[in-house]
Amino acid sequence: MELLKRQKNSDHCLCDTNMGFLRDKCIIFPLTNETLMQCHPFSCDDKDLDDFFLNDAGNYHRQLLGKSYCFRLEDDFSEVVF
C-alpha cells in the first residue's frame, strides 16, 4: 500500500502529490458511527482529534451539528486515509 507523506506547505495543506493519491485511490465518506464501525481503528497522532473522531463526530453528524468526512481506500473501505 502506498503511504501518504504528510508533507505540508506554509498553509499546512497536504501537498499536490498526496492530493493526487486521494483523488486516484480514495473515496470520501461522511464520518458517521456506521463508517467508524466498518473501518479499522486509526489515529491522527493527535490525542484531541482522535477523541473527536472516535467519540464525537458521529454524534455531531446525527444531531446535525456538524459534518466530518474521511477518505477511505477505494480497494479496501476498511482503511481510513486522512
Biopython code that builds the backbone (N, CA, C, O; Angstrom):
import numpy as np
from Bio.PDB.StructureBuilder import StructureBuilder

atoms = [
    (1, "MET", "N", (0.840, -1.179, 0.000)),
    (1, "MET", "CA", (0.000, 0.000, 0.000)),
    (1, "MET", "C", (0.884, 1.240, 0.000)),
    (1, "MET", "O", (1.819, 1.349, 0.793)),
    (2, "GLU", "N", (0.586, 2.146, -0.873)),
    (2, "GLU", "CA", (1.317, 3.410, -0.931)),
    (2, "GLU", "C", (0.924, 4.255, 0.282)),
    (2, "GLU", "O", (-0.260, 4.420, 0.577)),
    (3, "LEU", "N", (1.917, 4.782, 0.971)),
    (3, "LEU", "CA", (1.647, 5.589, 2.164)),
    (3, "LEU", "C", (1.644, 7.061, 1.812)),
    (3, "LEU", "O", (2.424, 7.523, 0.979)),
    (4, "LEU", "N", (0.756, 7.784, 2.457)),
    (4, "LEU", "CA", (0.728, 9.238, 2.293)),
    (4, "LEU", "C", (1.862, 9.849, 3.083)),
    (4, "LEU", "O", (2.076, 9.503, 4.245)),
    (5, "LYS", "N", (2.575, 10.738, 2.470)),
    (5, "LYS", "CA", (3.570, 11.516, 3.176)),
    (5, "LYS", "C", (2.891, 12.794, 3.624)),
    (5, "LYS", "O", (2.247, 13.472, 2.823)),
    (6, "ARG", "N", (3.026, 13.121, 4.864)),
    (6, "ARG", "CA", (2.343, 14.292, 5.390)),
    (6, "ARG", "C", (3.226, 15.530, 5.224)),
    (6, "ARG", "O", (3.524, 16.243, 6.182)),
    (7, "GLN", "N", (3.631, 15.755, 3.980)),
    (7, "GLN", "CA", (4.391, 16.957, 3.682)),
    (7, "GLN", "C", (3.422, 18.127, 3.686)),
    (7, "GLN", "O", (2.323, 18.034, 3.138)),
    (8, "LYS", "N", (3.824, 19.210, 4.295)),
    (8, "LYS", "CA", (2.929, 20.351, 4.402)),
    (8, "LYS", "C", (3.592, 21.585, 3.822)),
    (8, "LYS", "O", (4.804, 21.770, 3.932)),
    (9, "ASN", "N", (2.780, 22.422, 3.205)),
    (9, "ASN", "CA", (3.306, 23.704, 2.757)),
    (9, "ASN", "C", (3.051, 24.734, 3.841)),
    (9, "ASN", "O", (2.633, 24.379, 4.943)),
    (10, "SER", "N", (3.290, 25.988, 3.551)),
    (10, "SER", "CA", (3.169, 27.024, 4.573)),
    (10, "SER", "C", (1.745, 27.179, 5.097)),
    (10, "SER", "O", (1.554, 27.693, 6.199)),
    (11, "ASP", "N", (0.745, 26.750, 4.338)),
    (11, "ASP", "CA", (-0.648, 26.828, 4.785)),
    (11, "ASP", "C", (-1.094, 25.558, 5.499)),
    (11, "ASP", "O", (-2.272, 25.420, 5.825)),
    (12, "HIS", "N", (-0.178, 24.632, 5.746)),
    (12, "HIS", "CA", (-0.467, 23.378, 6.432)),
    (12, "HIS", "C", (-1.453, 22.500, 5.651)),
    (12, "HIS", "O", (-2.282, 21.817, 6.252)),
    (13, "CYS", "N", (-1.366, 22.515, 4.319)),
    (13, "CYS", "CA", (-2.205, 21.667, 3.474)),
    (13, "CYS", "C", (-1.371, 20.510, 2.954)),
    (13, "CYS", "O", (-0.151, 20.620, 2.832)),
    (14, "LEU", "N", (-2.027, 19.407, 2.651)),
    (14, "LEU", "CA", (-1.313, 18.290, 2.051)),
    (14, "LEU", "C", (-0.775, 18.726, 0.698)),
    (14, "LEU", "O", (-1.427, 19.490, -0.014)),
    (15, "CYS", "N", (0.392, 18.253, 0.342)),
    (15, "CYS", "CA", (0.997, 18.651, -0.926)),
    (15, "CYS", "C", (0.245, 18.026, -2.103)),
    (15, "CYS", "O", (-0.573, 17.126, -1.918)),
    (16, "ASP", "N", (0.531, 18.515, -3.320)),
    (16, "ASP", "CA", (-0.161, 18.055, -4.529)),
    (16, "ASP", "C", (-0.026, 16.562, -4.754)),
    (16, "ASP", "O", (-0.961, 15.931, -5.247)),
    (17, "THR", "N", (1.119, 15.978, -4.404)),
    (17, "THR", "CA", (1.315, 14.542, -4.575)),
    (17, "THR", "C", (0.285, 13.759, -3.776)),
    (17, "THR", "O", (-0.300, 12.800, -4.278)),
    (18, "ASN", "N", (0.066, 14.165, -2.541)),
    (18, "ASN", "CA", (-0.909, 13.480, -1.696)),
    (18, "ASN", "C", (-2.325, 13.702, -2.197)),
    (18, "ASN", "O", (-3.157, 12.800, -2.105)),
    (19, "MET", "N", (-2.614, 14.874, -2.722)),
    (19, "MET", "CA", (-3.951, 15.127, -3.262)),
    (19, "MET", "C", (-4.211, 14.210, -4.453)),
    (19, "MET", "O", (-5.331, 13.732, -4.630)),
    (20, "GLY", "N", (-3.187, 13.960, -5.275)),
    (20, "GLY", "CA", (-3.330, 13.025, -6.387)),
    (20, "GLY", "C", (-3.634, 11.626, -5.883)),
    (20, "GLY", "O", (-4.455, 10.917, -6.464)),
    (21, "PHE", "N", (-2.970, 11.225, -4.795)),
    (21, "PHE", "CA", (-3.233, 9.912, -4.204)),
    (21, "PHE", "C", (-4.683, 9.831, -3.735)),
    (21, "PHE", "O", (-5.372, 8.851, -4.017)),
    (22, "LEU", "N", (-5.148, 10.853, -3.026)),
    (22, "LEU", "CA", (-6.531, 10.861, -2.548)),
    (22, "LEU", "C", (-7.516, 10.817, -3.709)),
    (22, "LEU", "O", (-8.508, 10.090, -3.655)),
    (23, "ARG", "N", (-7.246, 11.593, -4.763)),
    (23, "ARG", "CA", (-8.123, 11.638, -5.926)),
    (23, "ARG", "C", (-8.153, 10.298, -6.657)),
    (23, "ARG", "O", (-9.215, 9.844, -7.085)),
    (24, "ASP", "N", (-6.980, 9.661, -6.799)),
    (24, "ASP", "CA", (-6.873, 8.454, -7.617)),
    (24, "ASP", "C", (-7.190, 7.163, -6.871)),
    (24, "ASP", "O", (-7.637, 6.195, -7.487)),
    (25, "LYS", "N", (-6.971, 7.130, -5.567)),
    (25, "LYS", "CA", (-7.040, 5.866, -4.821)),
    (25, "LYS", "C", (-8.098, 5.825, -3.721)),
    (25, "LYS", "O", (-8.304, 4.779, -3.105)),
    (26, "CYS", "N", (-8.774, 6.950, -3.466)),
    (26, "CYS", "CA", (-9.659, 7.022, -2.300)),
    (26, "CYS", "C", (-11.042, 7.559, -2.669)),
    (26, "CYS", "O", (-11.242, 8.177, -3.715)),
    (27, "ILE", "N", (-11.979, 7.297, -1.772)),
    (27, "ILE", "CA", (-13.344, 7.810, -1.880)),
    (27, "ILE", "C", (-13.671, 8.507, -0.569)),
    (27, "ILE", "O", (-13.348, 8.012, 0.511)),
    (28, "ILE", "N", (-14.319, 9.664, -0.679)),
    (28, "ILE", "CA", (-14.664, 10.427, 0.517)),
    (28, "ILE", "C", (-16.009, 9.938, 1.065)),
    (28, "ILE", "O", (-16.946, 9.672, 0.313)),
    (29, "PHE", "N", (-16.076, 9.827, 2.388)),
    (29, "PHE", "CA", (-17.282, 9.379, 3.080)),
    (29, "PHE", "C", (-17.579, 10.314, 4.245)),
    (29, "PHE", "O", (-16.651, 10.866, 4.836)),
    (30, "PRO", "N", (-18.850, 10.502, 4.589)),
    (30, "PRO", "CA", (-19.161, 11.190, 5.849)),
    (30, "PRO", "C", (-18.643, 10.340, 7.011)),
    (30, "PRO", "O", (-18.749, 9.114, 6.979)),
    (31, "LEU", "N", (-18.095, 10.974, 8.012)),
    (31, "LEU", "CA", (-17.579, 10.258, 9.173)),
    (31, "LEU", "C", (-18.717, 10.074, 10.168)),
    (31, "LEU", "O", (-18.955, 10.922, 11.028)),
    (32, "THR", "N", (-19.408, 8.961, 10.036)),
    (32, "THR", "CA", (-20.541, 8.631, 10.894)),
    (32, "THR", "C", (-20.164, 7.460, 11.795)),
    (32, "THR", "O", (-19.111, 6.849, 11.614)),
    (33, "ASN", "N", (-21.012, 7.151, 12.755)),
    (33, "ASN", "CA", (-20.778, 5.977, 13.600)),
    (33, "ASN", "C", (-20.730, 4.708, 12.753)),
    (33, "ASN", "O", (-19.934, 3.811, 13.031)),
    (34, "GLU", "N", (-21.568, 4.623, 11.729)),
    (34, "GLU", "CA", (-21.583, 3.450, 10.853)),
    (34, "GLU", "C", (-20.261, 3.316, 10.103)),
    (34, "GLU", "O", (-19.723, 2.216, 9.972)),
    (35, "THR", "N", (-19.743, 4.437, 9.613)),
    (35, "THR", "CA", (-18.455, 4.419, 8.919)),
    (35, "THR", "C", (-17.363, 3.924, 9.856)),
    (35, "THR", "O", (-16.552, 3.080, 9.474)),
    (36, "LEU", "N", (-17.338, 4.442, 11.077)),
    (36, "LEU", "CA", (-16.322, 4.035, 12.043)),
    (36, "LEU", "C", (-16.405, 2.550, 12.361)),
    (36, "LEU", "O", (-15.371, 1.909, 12.546)),
    (37, "MET", "N", (-17.595, 1.991, 12.429)),
    (37, "MET", "CA", (-17.754, 0.564, 12.719)),
    (37, "MET", "C", (-17.252, -0.310, 11.574)),
    (37, "MET", "O", (-16.863, -1.456, 11.798)),
    (38, "GLN", "N", (-17.257, 0.217, 10.350)),
    (38, "GLN", "CA", (-16.822, -0.540, 9.181)),
    (38, "GLN", "C", (-15.309, -0.467, 8.965)),
    (38, "GLN", "O", (-14.770, -1.207, 8.142)),
    (39, "CYS", "N", (-14.625, 0.408, 9.687)),
    (39, "CYS", "CA", (-13.209, 0.675, 9.437)),
    (39, "CYS", "C", (-12.324, 0.124, 10.550)),
    (39, "CYS", "O", (-12.751, -0.071, 11.688)),
    (40, "HIS", "N", (-11.066, -0.120, 10.166)),
    (40, "HIS", "CA", (-10.058, -0.473, 11.163)),
    (40, "HIS", "C", (-9.819, 0.734, 12.056)),
    (40, "HIS", "O", (-10.020, 1.870, 11.625)),
    (41, "PRO", "N", (-9.396, 0.507, 13.289)),
    (41, "PRO", "CA", (-9.042, 1.646, 14.154)),
    (41, "PRO", "C", (-7.939, 2.477, 13.498)),
    (41, "PRO", "O", (-7.090, 1.942, 12.785)),
    (42, "PHE", "N", (-7.959, 3.764, 13.739)),
    (42, "PHE", "CA", (-6.958, 4.644, 13.149)),
    (42, "PHE", "C", (-6.609, 5.745, 14.136)),
    (42, "PHE", "O", (-7.331, 5.994, 15.102)),
    (43, "SER", "N", (-5.488, 6.395, 13.871)),
    (43, "SER", "CA", (-5.059, 7.503, 14.710)),
    (43, "SER", "C", (-4.477, 8.603, 13.829)),
    (43, "SER", "O", (-3.810, 8.338, 12.829)),
    (44, "CYS", "N", (-4.747, 9.837, 14.224)),
    (44, "CYS", "CA", (-4.197, 11.005, 13.539)),
    (44, "CYS", "C", (-2.917, 11.476, 14.219)),
    (44, "CYS", "O", (-2.324, 12.472, 13.807)),
    (45, "ASP", "N", (-2.495, 10.771, 15.250)),
    (45, "ASP", "CA", (-1.351, 11.175, 16.067)),
    (45, "ASP", "C", (-1.601, 12.495, 16.781)),
    (45, "ASP", "O", (-0.662, 13.225, 17.099)),
    (46, "ASP", "N", (-2.869, 12.798, 17.032)),
    (46, "ASP", "CA", (-3.258, 13.976, 17.807)),
    (46, "ASP", "C", (-4.366, 13.513, 18.754)),
    (46, "ASP", "O", (-5.466, 13.177, 18.314)),
    (47, "LYS", "N", (-4.076, 13.498, 20.031)),
    (47, "LYS", "CA", (-5.000, 12.947, 21.030)),
    (47, "LYS", "C", (-6.388, 13.592, 20.975)),
    (47, "LYS", "O", (-7.397, 12.891, 21.050)),
    (48, "ASP", "N", (-6.447, 14.913, 20.846)),
    (48, "ASP", "CA", (-7.731, 15.616, 20.808)),
    (48, "ASP", "C", (-8.525, 15.275, 19.542)),
    (48, "ASP", "O", (-9.733, 15.052, 19.611)),
    (49, "LEU", "N", (-7.849, 15.235, 18.387)),
    (49, "LEU", "CA", (-8.541, 14.871, 17.143)),
    (49, "LEU", "C", (-9.019, 13.426, 17.179)),
    (49, "LEU", "O", (-10.144, 13.127, 16.777)),
    (50, "ASP", "N", (-8.157, 12.531, 17.662)),
    (50, "ASP", "CA", (-8.567, 11.126, 17.775)),
    (50, "ASP", "C", (-9.825, 11.002, 18.624)),
    (50, "ASP", "O", (-10.759, 10.289, 18.259)),
    (51, "ASP", "N", (-9.846, 11.691, 19.747)),
    (51, "ASP", "CA", (-11.008, 11.650, 20.634)),
    (51, "ASP", "C", (-12.253, 12.177, 19.921)),
    (51, "ASP", "O", (-13.324, 11.581, 20.029)),
    (52, "PHE", "N", (-12.122, 13.287, 19.197)),
    (52, "PHE", "CA", (-13.271, 13.828, 18.476)),
    (52, "PHE", "C", (-13.764, 12.845, 17.420)),
    (52, "PHE", "O", (-14.955, 12.541, 17.363)),
    (53, "PHE", "N", (-12.854, 12.347, 16.583)),
    (53, "PHE", "CA", (-13.268, 11.444, 15.506)),
    (53, "PHE", "C", (-13.910, 10.171, 16.042)),
    (53, "PHE", "O", (-14.909, 9.704, 15.497)),
    (54, "LEU", "N", (-13.349, 9.612, 17.098)),
    (54, "LEU", "CA", (-13.842, 8.330, 17.602)),
    (54, "LEU", "C", (-15.055, 8.457, 18.519)),
    (54, "LEU", "O", (-15.845, 7.519, 18.625)),
    (55, "ASN", "N", (-15.215, 9.603, 19.182)),
    (55, "ASN", "CA", (-16.287, 9.713, 20.177)),
    (55, "ASN", "C", (-17.352, 10.762, 19.879)),
    (55, "ASN", "O", (-18.473, 10.648, 20.375)),
    (56, "ASP", "N", (-17.034, 11.776, 19.084)),
    (56, "ASP", "CA", (-17.975, 12.876, 18.909)),
    (56, "ASP", "C", (-18.473, 13.095, 17.483)),
    (56, "ASP", "O", (-19.614, 13.519, 17.298)),
    (57, "ALA", "N", (-17.659, 12.822, 16.483)),
    (57, "ALA", "CA", (-18.021, 13.147, 15.093)),
    (57, "ALA", "C", (-19.335, 12.493, 14.674)),
    (57, "ALA", "O", (-20.168, 13.135, 14.034)),
    (58, "GLY", "N", (-19.525, 11.235, 15.026)),
    (58, "GLY", "CA", (-20.767, 10.540, 14.668)),
    (58, "GLY", "C", (-21.992, 11.182, 15.302)),
    (58, "GLY", "O", (-23.037, 11.298, 14.662)),
    (59, "ASN", "N", (-21.867, 11.596, 16.549)),
    (59, "ASN", "CA", (-22.990, 12.249, 17.228)),
    (59, "ASN", "C", (-23.265, 13.635, 16.645)),
    (59, "ASN", "O", (-24.422, 14.031, 16.504)),
    (60, "TYR", "N", (-22.213, 14.367, 16.308)),
    (60, "TYR", "CA", (-22.398, 15.675, 15.666)),
    (60, "TYR", "C", (-23.176, 15.502, 14.365)),
    (60, "TYR", "O", (-24.089, 16.273, 14.067)),
    (61, "HIS", "N", (-22.803, 14.480, 13.594)),
    (61, "HIS", "CA", (-23.483, 14.213, 12.320)),
    (61, "HIS", "C", (-24.949, 13.868, 12.552)),
    (61, "HIS", "O", (-25.836, 14.406, 11.890)),
    (62, "ARG", "N", (-25.191, 12.972, 13.493)),
    (62, "ARG", "CA", (-26.563, 12.515, 13.776)),
    (62, "ARG", "C", (-27.444, 13.655, 14.279)),
    (62, "ARG", "O", (-28.626, 13.720, 13.941)),
    (63, "GLN", "N", (-26.879, 14.551, 15.081)),
    (63, "GLN", "CA", (-27.646, 15.662, 15.640)),
    (63, "GLN", "C", (-27.647, 16.901, 14.744)),
    (63, "GLN", "O", (-28.165, 17.949, 15.129)),
    (64, "LEU", "N", (-27.067, 16.779, 13.546)),
    (64, "LEU", "CA", (-26.996, 17.872, 12.569)),
    (64, "LEU", "C", (-26.240, 19.089, 13.100)),
    (64, "LEU", "O", (-26.553, 20.225, 12.744)),
    (65, "LEU", "N", (-25.244, 18.845, 13.955)),
    (65, "LEU", "CA", (-24.425, 19.926, 14.499)),
    (65, "LEU", "C", (-23.208, 20.218, 13.621)),
    (65, "LEU", "O", (-22.678, 21.329, 13.631)),
    (66, "GLY", "N", (-22.783, 19.235, 12.881)),
    (66, "GLY", "CA", (-21.613, 19.381, 12.022)),
    (66, "GLY", "C", (-21.401, 18.098, 11.250)),
    (66, "GLY", "O", (-21.970, 17.057, 11.580)),
    (67, "LYS", "N", (-20.580, 18.180, 10.224)),
    (67, "LYS", "CA", (-20.333, 17.012, 9.397)),
    (67, "LYS", "C", (-18.842, 16.900, 9.140)),
    (67, "LYS", "O", (-18.224, 17.830, 8.622)),
    (68, "SER", "N", (-18.268, 15.773, 9.497)),
    (68, "SER", "CA", (-16.860, 15.489, 9.234)),
    (68, "SER", "C", (-16.796, 14.415, 8.156)),
    (68, "SER", "O", (-17.732, 13.635, 7.978)),
    (69, "TYR", "N", (-15.694, 14.390, 7.453)),
    (69, "TYR", "CA", (-15.513, 13.433, 6.359)),
    (69, "TYR", "C", (-14.192, 12.709, 6.530)),
    (69, "TYR", "O", (-13.283, 13.190, 7.206)),
    (70, "CYS", "N", (-14.104, 11.550, 5.907)),
    (70, "CYS", "CA", (-12.848, 10.814, 5.869)),
    (70, "CYS", "C", (-12.666, 10.239, 4.471)),
    (70, "CYS", "O", (-13.630, 10.040, 3.732)),
    (71, "PHE", "N", (-11.426, 9.980, 4.128)),
    (71, "PHE", "CA", (-11.120, 9.278, 2.893)),
    (71, "PHE", "C", (-10.877, 7.821, 3.223)),
    (71, "PHE", "O", (-10.188, 7.499, 4.191)),
    (72, "ARG", "N", (-11.452, 6.933, 2.406)),
    (72, "ARG", "CA", (-11.242, 5.503, 2.561)),
    (72, "ARG", "C", (-10.650, 4.972, 1.267)),
    (72, "ARG", "O", (-10.994, 5.437, 0.180)),
    (73, "LEU", "N", (-9.760, 3.997, 1.388)),
    (73, "LEU", "CA", (-9.150, 3.418, 0.200)),
    (73, "LEU", "C", (-10.210, 2.787, -0.682)),
    (73, "LEU", "O", (-11.084, 2.061, -0.207)),
    (74, "GLU", "N", (-10.123, 3.070, -1.958)),
    (74, "GLU", "CA", (-11.087, 2.538, -2.918)),
    (74, "GLU", "C", (-11.046, 1.006, -2.960)),
    (74, "GLU", "O", (-12.082, 0.367, -3.138)),
    (75, "ASP", "N", (-9.863, 0.417, -2.797)),
    (75, "ASP", "CA", (-9.708, -1.028, -2.852)),
    (75, "ASP", "C", (-9.980, -1.733, -1.532)),
    (75, "ASP", "O", (-10.099, -2.958, -1.499)),
    (76, "ASP", "N", (-10.080, -0.974, -0.441)),
    (76, "ASP", "CA", (-10.304, -1.556, 0.876)),
    (76, "ASP", "C", (-10.972, -0.511, 1.764)),
    (76, "ASP", "O", (-10.294, 0.268, 2.433)),
    (77, "PHE", "N", (-12.293, -0.499, 1.767)),
    (77, "PHE", "CA", (-13.049, 0.512, 2.515)),
    (77, "PHE", "C", (-12.793, 0.471, 4.012)),
    (77, "PHE", "O", (-13.162, 1.411, 4.716)),
    (78, "SER", "N", (-12.169, -0.597, 4.527)),
    (78, "SER", "CA", (-11.913, -0.663, 5.956)),
    (78, "SER", "C", (-10.711, 0.202, 6.358)),
    (78, "SER", "O", (-10.464, 0.387, 7.550)),
    (79, "GLU", "N", (-9.963, 0.731, 5.385)),
    (79, "GLU", "CA", (-8.801, 1.574, 5.657)),
    (79, "GLU", "C", (-9.153, 3.040, 5.513)),
    (79, "GLU", "O", (-9.583, 3.485, 4.449)),
    (80, "VAL", "N", (-8.969, 3.791, 6.596)),
    (80, "VAL", "CA", (-9.191, 5.238, 6.584)),
    (80, "VAL", "C", (-7.871, 5.922, 6.278)),
    (80, "VAL", "O", (-6.835, 5.582, 6.848)),
    (81, "VAL", "N", (-7.918, 6.893, 5.368)),
    (81, "VAL", "CA", (-6.742, 7.663, 4.989)),
    (81, "VAL", "C", (-7.109, 9.134, 5.145)),
    (81, "VAL", "O", (-8.082, 9.597, 4.549)),
    (82, "PHE", "N", (-6.340, 9.869, 5.938)),
    (82, "PHE", "CA", (-6.599, 11.292, 6.131)),
    (82, "PHE", "C", (-5.548, 12.102, 5.456)),
    (82, "PHE", "O", (-5.589, 13.331, 5.504)),
]
sb = StructureBuilder()
sb.init_structure("model")
sb.init_model(0)
sb.init_chain("A")
sb.init_seg("    ")
for serial, (resi, resn, name, xyz) in enumerate(atoms, 1):
    if name == "N":
        sb.init_residue(resn, " ", resi, " ")
    sb.init_atom(name, np.array(xyz, "f"), 0.0, 1.0, " ", f" {name:<3s}", serial, name[0])
structure = sb.get_structure()
